[in-house]
Structures are given as C-alpha cells and as structure tokens.
Amino acid sequence: MAFQENRRILIKVAQMYYEEGATQSEIAKKIGVSRSLISKYLTTARELGIVEITIHDEHYRQYRSLERKIERLFELREVICIDSVGLESSKKQLGEAAAQYLLRMVKDGQIVGISSGTTLHEVAKALNSPQGFPEVTIVPLVGGVGNERVDIHSNYLVAQMGDSLKANYELLHVPVMVDSKEAKEVLMRQPSIRKTIDLAEQSNIAVVGIGGSPEHSTMVKSYLGLDHQKITHDERIVGDICYNFIDKFGKSVENSWNERVIAIELDKLKEIPLVIGVASGLEKVNSIKAALEGNLIHVLITDEATANDLLQ
C-alpha cells in the first residue's frame, strides 16, 4: 500500500472510531477487512502521531501523584483520595467513593464482608446499582447486636447493602462485646454463629473502617463504661480495625478487649483477597499507617489531608 493511501485509511479508521464512535467490528465490516486489521490500523495511527490521546486530569493530577506515592510506599493495589472537607462531609464523600469502588470490583458469586461504624454507614447509604447481584452474599465481619446507634451496626448495614444490590445477606446475631473470654468461646461454638463467622472468613472482598486511638473511640466508652480508662491508657494501642485493637505494626494487642470482642480475627482478615479500608482524619493517621504496615488492607480510600500526613 502506497504511503498516501496508507495514511488515508489510517485517518479514515481513526475518525470512524474516535469521532463517530463506531466499533472496530462495524468499521471492519464497512471497509471490508478483518477486525484485527482495524485494531492494527488504530495502533499504527497512534504510533505515527495521527491520533494523540490526551487525558484531561487537571482536577485529579495532584491527587494522582499523591495516590501513587502512597501506593508505592505501602505496596498497595490502589489509593483513592477525595477532597478534604468537614468531618461529616468527608465521611459522606468517602462513602460515595467506596461504594463506587465496590461496584467496580464486585462480581456475582462472591462473598462481601462488611464491618460497621459511621463511615461504613455512609458506604451503605451511597450504594446504589440498577444491576442486581442475586448470586452475591453480604455478611458481617463483626458482631452487630445492641441498642445504641443501630444504624451503624453491621447487621443493619449488611441488610441495607443486600437490599441495594438485590443480593443475599446473612446476619450475625451476637453483640460486639461479651462479658468474658469464656462467654465468647461458648458463643463461637454455636452452629448458627459459627456458620456466619466461617462465611465471613471466606469473603472475596471486605470493606472495613479503621478506628482511631481509644480516647477517640465511642465504642470503648459504650461497651466498657468506667473500665474504658484501662484501654485508653494502653500506649501500645494506636487504633482498631474490625474492632480488633492494633499496635503500630498492625498486630493485635493482647488485652481484655480483644479477648472478648466478637469479630473476624486479623489473621483471617489478611487471607481475604481484597480488603478495602475506608478512613480519614488526622486522629486516624497512626491507625491507618498501622493497618498499612501490617498489610491488613489492599486498597485505601481517604482524603487529601490524611494522605499527605501518611507520607510524613
């Protein structure tokens, strides 16, 4: 094919594909060649500079650089940054970003594990899909029975997400915290409870919040009452994930709380193929960093201010 004729066909194919929106198969049929040849023409058109693709990322460019730095530093699969705004607004935007990411990743036949808390409540509220997932099962990663803030309990969130995705869901009919280590062991042996815990441990995807240090934790005061000071003053604790208190290395801290909390164990959480951590706030920087150091999450969804502090 002569050079001018070759260039002419490359331009024609590029215009049909990029400007007119025709598929490669449609172009191939109209021109009378194979689809693989059309693909080759489009590649050649880019190599010769006939087609130049510009990604307009003026708004996100600063975030993309920040995201990439954190991804490389902590060897994460992906980091998503949102604008830093007020506390409640940030949680709403975090929830929306996490919901969008979950919809991008979830596939029928999978099990999705959910923790609880105010940020996960925003994820549940934002989750909306015209496509149903009748073969997906949503399951709690933590206990979810109690009288305070029922709307942030795992069972409530699981049911809400299940309805939004037109998916199946299982409930975990136990509290977050029980009176003793022995009481926990008895409950965990109950067939219905063990079945749900086992299902949670088989999750393909987990969406979890990351809590700050105990002095910022409303759950500590709610469940421990006056005894919360003993946990609050434990300098080893930097935060929690799935209600397991962790140290700066992302390891579970040995204390009475972790012995009595009903939640997925951290070793089991690490076996889940995709764990999405959703958290922001300067008071959570150390706990987020601990979760990253401990390889407890694969994807982080946070805000710009928190992301910048993670790099300090």
N, C-alpha and C positions, 0 to 999 in steps of 0.2 A: 504493500500500500504506500502510495506517494506521501511525502511529508505533509503537504497541504490537506490532502484528503484525510489522512490520519488525524490531523489536528481538528479538521471539521467535524469528524464523527465523535471525537472526544468531547468537543464543545457541545454538540447536539445531545449526547447522552447525559452530560453533566447538567445541562439546562433542564432536561426532562426529569432528572432525578431530584436535583436540589431546588429548582424553581417551580416546577409543575407538580412535584410530589408523586410522580409515577413510581411504581415499584420496579425493581430490577427485572422481574418476570414480565411485567407489562411492556417495558422497554424492549426486552429481548424479542417478544412476540411481534411488536410493531416493526422493529428493524430487521427481524429475520435471522437472528443469531442466538447462540445459547446464553443462558443466564450467567454462566461462569465467565463468558467473554465480556458481558456487560460489567461484571464485577472487576475484571481486569482493566477495562477501559476507565472506570472510575478511579481505580488506584493509580493508573498512569496519569490521569488528568491532575491528580494531586501532586504527583512526583514532578510533573513539568511546570507546576505553578499555575495551571489553567484554573484550578479550583484552590482557594485558600479558605480554610475554616478558622474563624475567629471565635473564641469563647469569651463572651462579654461577662466578666465576673467582677466588675468594679466594686460592687457591694460586698462580695464574699471573698475578695482576694486576700484581705488582711486575715480573715478567719481561716482561709485555706492554708496559709503559711503557718499559722498558729496550730491548726489541727495536725498538719504534717509533722511539726516538731514534736508534739506530744506522742503521736503515733510511733515515731522512730525512737523516742526516748524510752517509752514503756513497752515497745513492741506490740502495739495494739492493732487490731484489724481495722478499726475506724474510730475517728473522733468527730463529733458534730458539735459545733459551737453556735450558740444563739446570742442575740444582743443582751447586754447586761442592763436590766431594768429593776424595778422594785421587787421585793420578795415574792409577793403573790403573783405578780405579772410574770416573773421569771418562771415560777412553777407552772403556770398555765402554758407558757411557750415551750418549756421543757416537755410537758405532757404532750403537746401537739407534735413536737419533733420526734419523740419516742414512738408515738402512735403511728406516724408516717413511716418510720424506720421498720417497725414491727410488721406493718402491712407489706412492706417491700420484701421482707425476708420469710414470712410465714408461708407454709405450703400445706395443702391438705394431707392428712395422715400424721401430722406432727403433734407433739405434746408441748404446750407452752406453760411454763411455771411462772407464777406471779407472787411477789412479796406483798407488802402493804405500806400504808403511810400516805401522807398528804400529796407527795409528788406522784405516786402511783395512782392516786385518786384522779389527778389531772390527766394521766395517761388514759384511764378508763373513760373519762368524760369525752376525751378527744377522739377516741377510737370509733371510726365510722366507715363502713365499707358497703358499697352496693353489691359486692360479690360475697356470697355466703361461703363458709368453710365447714361443711357438715361433717368432715372427717377429722377436724381439729378438736383436741381436747384441752381445755384450760383448767389448770389445777393450782391450788395454793402451795406455796413453799413454806408457809409459816402458819401457826395456829390463828384462828380467826373468830373466836367467840368472846364477847364482852359487851358491856353496856355503854361504854363511852366511845363517842365518835365512830358509830357503827359504819358510817360511810367510808372510812379508811381501812376497815378490816379486810383481810384477804378474801374471806368468803363473799362479802358484798362486791368487791372488785372483780373477782372471778366470775360471779353471776352476771354482772353488768357487761363485762367483756364478752362472755359467752353469748349473751343476747345480741350484742352489737355485731358480732361476727357470724351469728347464726350457727354457732359451734356447740359442741358438747362441753359440759363442765362438771367437775367433782368438787365437793365441799369437804373441809376438814373440821369436824365438829369437836374441837378441843380449844382451850384458851391458849394464849401466847405463853403464859407462865403458870406453873403449878406450884404447890406448896413445898414439894421436896423432890430430890433426885429419885427416890423410890416411887413416888406417885407418877413421875414421868415414865419410869420403866414399866409400870403396870399399864398405863395408857397406851404406850407404844406397842404393847403386846396384843392389844385388842385387834381382831381381824379387820374390822372396817377401817380403823385408823391406820393400821399397818399397810393396808391396800392403797390408801391415798398417798401415804408417805412414799411407798415404793413407786407409785406412778409419778410422783413429783421428781424422784431421783432419775427417772427415765426421760425427763424433759429434753427436747431437742433445742428449745430456746427458753431462756429465763430473762425476765425483766425485773430488775431489783432496784430499790432505792439504797442510798448509802447514808447512814446517820452520823451525826457529829459526835463530839465527846459527850460523856454522860451529863455534864452540867447543862447542856443544851437539849437534853432528851426528855420530852414529856412522858415517854413510855416508862422511864425509870421511876419517876415520881408516882405515876399512876399505878404501877404494879408492885413497887417496893415500899411505898409510903415513907415512914421515917427512916427505914433502913437504907434509903437511897444514898445517903451520905457515904456509906462504906464503898459503894461502887463509884460515886462521884470523885472520891479522893484517891482512887486507884490510878496512879500515874502511868501505869502500863497501857491503859485503855485510851485509844485515840478516836474510836468511833465504833459503828456496828454495821453489819451487812446481814440481811435476813435475821435480824435480832440477835446475831452472834457478835459479842463484843470482841474486837480485834486489837492487836498491838500495832506498832508502826511497821512491822514486817508483813502485816496481813494474816497473822496467826491468831488462832482462837486463844483468848486469855482464860486461864484456869481460875474460875471463881464460882460462887453460888448461883449467880445469874445464868451463866452458860450451862451449868449442870441441870437447871430446871426449865429452861426455855424450850418450847416445842417448835422446832424449825429444822429445815434441812441442814445437815452438817456441812461445814465448809469443804471438807474433802469430797463430798458428794456434789457440791455446787461446782467444784473445779472440773468435774467429769462431764458437765453439760457442755455440748459443743459450741453453743453461742450464748454468752451471758452479757446482757445489755445493762450497764449501770447508768442510772439517771439521777443526777445530783448537782447542786450548785450552792454557792455561799462560801464566804471566806472562813466561816466557822467550821466548814467541812473539808477544807483543803487537805489537812493532815489525814483525815479518814479516807478521802478519795485516793490520796497518794499511797496510803497503806494498802488499799484494795488493789491498786495497780502494781505495787511492789510484790504483793502476794499472788499475783496472776489470778485474781478472783473474777475479773471481768475481761471481756474481749473488745467491747465497744463502750465508749464513754460519751454520754450526751450531757453537756454542761454549758455554762455561759462564758463569755469572753473574760470577765474579771477573774473567775475561778481558774480558767485555763491559763491565764498569764501567771497567776500565783503558783500553779503546779510546776512551772518552769523555773521558779526562783530557787 
